[in-house]
């Protein structure tokens, strides 16, 4: 992940020409801090304002590569959510590659499990319920008999028009190739997934469930990994809305956003990855620099007057 500079202002452009929005993330981070101040979450507000206030980069002949910065680690922080998403993509990719190297006969499926939208005062209870229901489903005899491994991620979206929340689960499932054979009487159809999820969650309606096979091409695997690794909550859903920020902050507090099982759990243990977004938010694979490359370290600090990162 390389960056170029235009005089003293940090330019968020990668070596491939893609913008890396440090400035935009910090601007939204400060808006979140203002919201936390207004709703009385003062410690969160202070942590937000200090997040990524100073950044340092390795400067080489090819440009800049991120080196260091302090991050607040708050779940709704746009800056940290961005870094965690990059970290999660890298870690989930490592896990998937490890699993399929160990057993080439394993095939990934992508499962989405939903429940009906809920109001703000129901969100935390609903999240707890679907996470508990997932554990019930993952221990169901039908599931255990056919699924070799899984990785589960929680996502919450907000519907501004209806003022409702939509917590749901994304899952990568690993199955054997013979799972799809016509002779496999235990193949789990979409209708069966709906029944399993309805029963596990004790719902009085048929929920929407989506199950699809992921073709083993780099593009498709990457797309599936990105779906699991994306933000738990998009900052566009809540920035500027104090009530939504308070609701989401309280609802996902100390919730387990990711979980593993089966061969994926074994792979994560072998790779020493506790969860997809685990570890610091500085050292991500794309931010590595070779030891034999000559470099100097340049530092940038956020300027409230300019509204951007300036070289120190």
C-alpha positions as CSV (number, residue, x, y, z in Angstrom):
1,X,0.0,0.0,0.0
2,X,2.0,2.9,-1.3
3,X,1.3,6.7,-1.0
4,X,2.6,9.7,-2.8
5,X,3.0,13.2,-1.4
6,X,2.2,16.6,-2.9
7,X,4.5,19.0,-1.1
8,X,3.4,18.8,2.6
9,X,-0.1,17.3,2.3
10,X,-0.5,13.5,2.5
11,X,-1.9,12.2,-0.8
12,X,-4.0,9.2,-0.4
13,X,-3.2,7.5,-3.7
14,X,-1.9,4.0,-3.9
15,X,0.8,2.8,-6.3
16,X,-2.0,1.4,-8.5
17,X,-3.8,4.7,-8.6
18,X,-6.5,3.8,-6.1
19,X,-7.3,6.5,-3.5
20,X,-6.7,5.6,0.1
21,X,-9.0,7.9,2.0
22,X,-7.1,8.7,5.2
23,X,-8.5,12.2,5.1
24,X,-12.1,11.1,4.7
25,X,-11.8,8.5,7.4
26,X,-10.4,11.0,9.8
27,X,-13.1,13.5,9.0
28,X,-15.9,10.9,9.7
29,X,-13.9,9.8,12.8
30,X,-14.2,13.3,14.2
31,X,-17.9,13.5,13.4
32,X,-18.3,10.3,15.4
33,X,-16.3,11.9,18.3
34,X,-18.7,14.9,18.2
35,X,-21.7,12.5,18.4
36,X,-20.1,10.6,21.4
37,X,-19.6,14.0,23.1
38,X,-23.2,15.0,22.6
39,X,-24.6,11.7,23.9
40,X,-22.3,11.7,27.0
41,X,-19.9,9.0,26.0
42,X,-16.9,11.2,26.8
43,X,-14.2,8.6,27.0
44,X,-15.2,7.3,23.5
45,X,-15.2,10.9,22.2
46,X,-11.6,11.4,23.5
47,X,-10.4,8.1,22.1
48,X,-11.9,8.9,18.7
49,X,-10.3,12.3,18.5
50,X,-6.9,10.8,19.3
51,X,-7.2,8.0,16.7
52,X,-4.8,8.2,13.8
53,X,-4.0,11.8,14.8
54,X,-0.3,11.2,13.8
55,X,0.8,8.9,11.0
56,X,4.2,7.8,9.9
57,X,5.3,6.3,6.6
58,X,8.4,4.7,5.0
59,X,9.5,6.9,2.1
60,X,11.3,5.0,-0.7
61,X,11.9,5.8,-4.4
62,X,8.5,4.2,-5.1
63,X,6.6,6.4,-2.7
64,X,5.2,6.0,0.8
65,X,4.3,2.8,2.7
66,X,2.4,3.0,6.0
67,X,4.6,2.5,9.0
68,X,2.8,3.5,12.3
69,X,-0.1,5.2,13.9
70,X,-2.2,4.9,17.1
71,X,-5.8,3.6,16.6
72,X,-8.7,3.9,19.1
73,X,-10.1,0.4,18.2
74,X,-13.7,1.5,18.7
75,X,-16.1,-0.6,16.7
76,X,-17.9,2.3,15.0
77,X,-14.8,4.3,14.3
78,X,-14.6,4.7,10.5
79,X,-10.8,4.8,10.6
80,X,-10.5,1.6,12.6
81,X,-13.3,-0.1,10.8
82,X,-11.4,0.5,7.5
83,X,-8.2,-0.9,8.9
84,X,-10.0,-3.9,10.5
85,X,-11.7,-4.6,7.2
86,X,-8.2,-4.8,5.5
87,X,-6.9,-6.9,8.3
88,X,-9.9,-9.2,8.1
89,X,-9.6,-9.6,4.4
90,X,-6.0,-10.6,4.7
91,X,-6.6,-13.0,7.6
92,X,-9.6,-14.7,6.1
93,X,-7.7,-15.1,2.8
94,X,-4.9,-16.8,4.7
95,X,-7.3,-19.1,6.5
96,X,-9.1,-20.1,3.2
97,X,-5.8,-20.7,1.4
98,X,-4.5,-22.9,4.3
99,X,-7.8,-24.9,4.5
100,X,-7.8,-25.6,0.8
101,X,-4.0,-26.5,0.7
102,X,-4.6,-29.0,3.5
103,X,-7.6,-30.6,1.7
104,X,-8.1,-29.8,-2.0
105,X,-11.5,-31.6,-1.9
106,X,-13.1,-28.9,0.2
107,X,-15.4,-26.5,-1.5
108,X,-16.7,-23.2,-0.1
109,X,-20.3,-22.2,0.2
110,X,-21.6,-18.8,1.1
111,X,-24.6,-18.7,3.5
112,X,-26.6,-15.7,4.6
113,X,-29.2,-16.0,7.5
114,X,-31.6,-13.3,8.3
115,X,-34.4,-12.3,10.6
116,X,-37.0,-9.6,10.3
117,X,-36.0,-6.0,10.9
118,X,-36.3,-4.7,14.4
119,X,-36.6,-1.4,16.2
120,X,-33.8,0.3,18.2
121,X,-35.0,-1.0,21.6
122,X,-35.0,-4.5,20.2
123,X,-31.6,-4.6,18.5
124,X,-29.4,-5.8,21.3
125,X,-31.8,-8.6,22.2
126,X,-32.2,-9.6,18.5
127,X,-28.4,-9.7,18.1
128,X,-28.0,-11.9,21.1
129,X,-30.8,-14.1,19.9
130,X,-29.4,-14.7,16.4
131,X,-25.9,-15.4,17.7
132,X,-27.4,-17.9,20.2
133,X,-29.5,-19.4,17.4
134,X,-26.4,-19.8,15.2
135,X,-24.8,-21.8,17.9
136,X,-27.9,-24.1,18.0
137,X,-27.8,-24.5,14.2
138,X,-24.0,-25.2,14.1
139,X,-24.6,-28.0,16.6
140,X,-27.6,-29.5,14.8
141,X,-27.0,-33.1,13.6
142,X,-27.8,-32.2,10.0
143,X,-25.2,-29.4,10.0
144,X,-22.4,-31.3,11.8
145,X,-22.9,-34.3,9.5
146,X,-22.3,-32.3,6.3
147,X,-20.3,-29.2,7.1
148,X,-16.6,-29.6,7.6
149,X,-15.9,-26.1,8.8
150,X,-17.4,-22.6,9.0
151,X,-16.6,-18.9,9.6
152,X,-19.5,-16.7,10.8
153,X,-19.6,-12.9,10.7
154,X,-22.3,-10.5,12.1
155,X,-23.5,-7.5,10.0
156,X,-26.0,-4.9,11.0
157,X,-27.6,-2.5,8.5
158,X,-29.9,0.5,9.2
159,X,-33.0,1.4,7.2
160,X,-33.3,5.2,7.5
161,X,-36.8,5.3,5.9
162,X,-38.3,2.8,8.3
163,X,-36.0,3.6,11.2
164,X,-35.3,-0.1,11.7
165,X,-32.2,-2.3,12.0
166,X,-31.4,-5.5,10.1
167,X,-28.9,-7.8,12.0
168,X,-27.9,-10.8,9.9
169,X,-25.2,-13.4,9.6
170,X,-22.8,-14.2,6.8
171,X,-21.1,-17.6,6.8
172,X,-18.4,-19.3,4.8
173,X,-19.1,-23.1,4.9
174,X,-16.6,-25.8,3.8
175,X,-18.0,-29.0,2.4
176,X,-16.6,-32.1,0.6
177,X,-17.0,-32.2,-3.2
178,X,-19.2,-35.3,-2.8
179,X,-21.7,-33.1,-0.9
180,X,-23.1,-32.1,-4.4
181,X,-23.4,-35.7,-5.8
182,X,-26.8,-36.9,-6.7
183,X,-26.3,-39.9,-4.4
184,X,-25.9,-37.6,-1.3
185,X,-29.3,-37.9,0.3
186,X,-28.2,-35.4,3.1
187,X,-27.6,-32.5,0.7
188,X,-29.1,-29.4,2.4
189,X,-31.4,-27.5,0.0
190,X,-32.3,-23.9,0.4
191,X,-35.7,-25.0,1.8
192,X,-33.9,-27.2,4.3
193,X,-31.7,-24.2,5.4
194,X,-34.8,-22.1,5.9
195,X,-36.3,-24.9,8.0
196,X,-33.1,-25.4,10.0
197,X,-32.7,-21.7,10.7
198,X,-36.4,-21.2,11.5
199,X,-36.3,-24.1,14.0
200,X,-32.9,-23.0,15.5
201,X,-34.1,-19.4,16.0
202,X,-37.6,-20.5,17.1
203,X,-39.2,-18.1,14.5
204,X,-42.9,-18.1,13.7
205,X,-42.2,-17.3,10.0
206,X,-40.0,-18.5,7.2
207,X,-36.9,-16.3,7.2
208,X,-34.9,-15.3,4.1
209,X,-31.9,-17.6,3.7
210,X,-29.4,-17.5,0.8
211,X,-27.0,-20.3,0.1
212,X,-24.7,-20.4,-3.0
213,X,-21.7,-22.3,-4.2
214,X,-18.4,-20.3,-4.6
215,X,-16.6,-21.2,-7.7
216,X,-12.9,-21.7,-7.1
217,X,-11.6,-18.8,-9.1
218,X,-9.5,-16.1,-7.5
219,X,-12.1,-13.4,-8.2
220,X,-15.0,-15.3,-6.7
221,X,-13.1,-16.5,-3.6
222,X,-11.9,-12.9,-3.1
223,X,-15.5,-11.6,-3.4
224,X,-16.7,-14.0,-0.8
225,X,-13.8,-13.2,1.5
226,X,-14.6,-9.5,1.1
227,X,-18.2,-10.1,2.0
228,X,-17.2,-11.7,5.3
229,X,-14.4,-9.2,6.0
230,X,-16.5,-6.0,5.3
231,X,-17.5,-3.6,8.0
232,X,-19.9,-4.9,10.7
233,X,-21.8,-1.6,10.2
234,X,-21.3,0.9,7.4
235,X,-20.4,4.3,8.7
236,X,-22.8,5.9,6.1
237,X,-25.6,4.3,8.1
238,X,-24.9,6.2,11.3
239,X,-22.5,9.2,11.0
240,X,-24.4,12.3,12.0
241,X,-27.2,10.4,13.7
242,X,-26.6,10.4,17.5
243,X,-29.5,8.1,18.3
244,X,-28.3,5.5,15.8
245,X,-24.8,5.7,17.1
246,X,-25.9,5.2,20.7
247,X,-28.1,2.2,19.6
248,X,-25.4,0.5,17.6
249,X,-22.6,1.2,20.2
250,X,-24.7,-0.4,23.0
251,X,-26.0,-3.2,20.8
252,X,-22.7,-4.6,19.6
253,X,-20.7,-3.9,22.8
254,X,-18.9,-7.1,23.8
255,X,-20.6,-9.1,21.1
256,X,-18.6,-11.7,19.3
257,X,-18.6,-10.4,15.7
258,X,-16.7,-13.4,14.3
259,X,-16.6,-17.1,15.1
260,X,-15.0,-20.3,13.7
261,X,-15.7,-24.0,13.6
262,X,-14.3,-27.3,12.3
263,X,-11.4,-27.1,9.8
264,X,-11.5,-23.3,9.7
265,X,-11.0,-23.2,13.5
266,X,-8.1,-25.6,13.2
267,X,-6.6,-23.4,10.4
268,X,-7.0,-20.2,12.4
269,X,-5.3,-21.9,15.4
270,X,-2.4,-23.2,13.2
271,X,-2.0,-19.7,11.7
272,X,-2.4,-18.1,15.2
273,X,-5.3,-15.9,14.1
274,X,-7.8,-15.5,17.0
275,X,-10.4,-13.7,14.8
276,X,-10.3,-12.2,11.3
277,X,-9.7,-8.7,12.5
278,X,-7.4,-9.6,15.3
279,X,-4.0,-8.1,15.9
280,X,-2.8,-4.5,15.6
281,X,-4.2,-2.2,12.9
282,X,-0.8,-1.1,11.7
283,X,0.9,-4.2,10.3
284,X,-1.2,-5.5,7.4
285,X,0.3,-7.6,4.6
286,X,0.0,-4.9,2.0
287,X,1.9,-2.5,4.3
288,X,5.1,-4.6,4.4
289,X,8.4,-3.2,3.1
290,X,11.4,-5.2,2.2
291,X,14.4,-5.1,4.6
292,X,16.8,-4.4,1.8
293,X,15.0,-1.2,0.6
294,X,16.5,2.1,1.5
295,X,14.0,4.4,3.2
296,X,13.5,7.4,5.5
297,X,10.5,7.8,7.9
298,X,8.2,10.8,7.3
299,X,5.5,11.8,9.7
300,X,2.1,13.5,9.2
301,X,-0.2,15.1,11.7
302,X,-3.9,16.0,11.4
303,X,-4.4,19.8,11.0
304,X,-7.8,21.1,12.1
305,X,-7.1,24.4,10.3
306,X,-6.4,22.7,7.0
307,X,-8.6,19.7,7.5
308,X,-6.0,17.3,6.3
309,X,-2.8,15.5,7.2
310,X,0.3,17.7,6.9
311,X,3.9,16.7,7.0
312,X,5.6,17.4,10.3
